[in-house]
């Protein structure tokens, strides 16, 4: 039998069976996991950011369908967008993406330059 048929690693102990769970490339990707290392940190924040921008687009589209009388979306107060459902959705998405994006970049900047040694008196874990 070849190594591909047995599923063994050429560098592994020959007397020991290969554990398919030991290699993350062989595990099927279910798409959902409760592992905090996978959903923690920046990846989770980016997921929430994208979800908020998408939800804003949906609500903007719904508001555009209602067609309020004084609906005149202006991006950054300068760029006039059409008062159509797509225009209002685009306005909402770009506005939320810009505001949240600037805030997230500021938080990221500060978090990367945060000196724990200076705050904790030189003690680090």
TAPE-V539605 format. One record per pair of residues at least 6 apart in sequence whose C-alpha atoms are under 7 Angstrom apart, sorted by the first residue. I is the first residue (numbers start at 1). GAP is how many residues later the second one is. D is the distance in Angstrom with one decimal. If there is no record, write none. Layout:
I;GAP;D / I;GAP;D
This chain:
7;11;6.6 / 8;9;6.9 / 8;10;5.1 / 9;9;6.7 / 20;6;6.3 / 21;6;6.4 / 53;40;5.2 / 53;43;6.2 / 53;44;6.0 / 54;39;7.0 / 56;36;5.8 / 56;37;5.6 / 57;32;4.4 / 57;33;6.5 / 57;35;6.0 / 57;36;5.2 / 58;31;6.6 / 60;25;6.8 / 60;28;5.1 / 60;29;4.0 / 60;32;5.8 / 61;24;4.4 / 61;25;5.9 / 61;27;6.1 / 61;28;4.7 / 62;23;6.8 / 64;19;6.7 / 64;20;5.5 / 64;21;3.8 / 64;24;5.6 / 65;20;5.4 / 71;12;6.0 / 72;11;5.8 / 73;7;6.2 / 73;8;5.5 / 73;10;6.5 / 73;15;6.5 / 73;18;6.5 / 74;6;4.4 / 74;7;5.8 / 75;16;6.1 / 81;6;5.6 / 117;6;6.1 / 117;7;6.4
